[in-house]
Amino acid sequence: MRRLGTRTVLYQQQVASSLGLYNNDFISIDILHEKGPITAGELSKLTGLTTGSVTALIDRLEKSGYVRRENDPKDRRKVIIVPLYEDKEEVSETYLKLYVSMMDLASSYTEEELELITQFLGKASTVLEEQIQHLSSTARSKSSS
């Protein structure tokens, strides 16, 4: 798992670089893609970045066409960050070769094996999210003492 995680991070860094983005910016794009429209505060919590850093990040992403800001209809003081990830052809083109290779890999497994692999990866993602929260709260505790 650690090896896969490292390769995933390295791949993601290369994708970000090939798109002319900072890695934190690209991570944020992926988070927005996964979560959908969220507030800047929520993005700050999910990335661990300060609100000031997130504001600068959103400015960069908006300028390059990856997100847009919308007023929150429930609270006029808040702004919702809307991902425009799917509108970026260069992103889908960048991932196409990986997609094709992963589909080739998946075709070498039976439906039952793929179901088990999918189940494992889903549970592994949950474990990782729990560990991220644990490490984040531990870091906050240390910095406040």
C-alpha positions, 0 to 999 in steps of 0.5 A: 500500500505504501508503494502504491501511495508513493507512486500515486503521489509521484504520478499526481505531481507529474500530472500537476506539473504537466498542466502547469499547476502547483501540486496543492492546487491540483490536489484541491482540484481533485478534492473539488471534483470528488466533493462537488461545490464547497465553501473555501472554509471546507476546502481549507479543512480538507486540504489543511491549508490556511484560509489565506492560502486557500484564498490565493489558491482559489484565485489561481484556479479561477484565473486558469479556469478550473473553478468559479466562485458563486454566492452561497444561496443559503448564506450571502457571506459565504462563497461556494467554489464550483469545480470546472474540472470536467470542462478542461480538455487537457485534464482528460487528455492527460489521464487518458493513457492512465485510464486505458492502461488501468482498464487493460489491467482490470480486464485481466480480473474476473468480475468477482475479483474486481468486486473484491478489489473495489471493496478493499480500495473503498475500505482502504480509502476510509481508513486513510481518511480516518488516519488523515483526520487523526494526524490532523488533530494531533498536529493541531494539538501540538501546535496549540500547546 
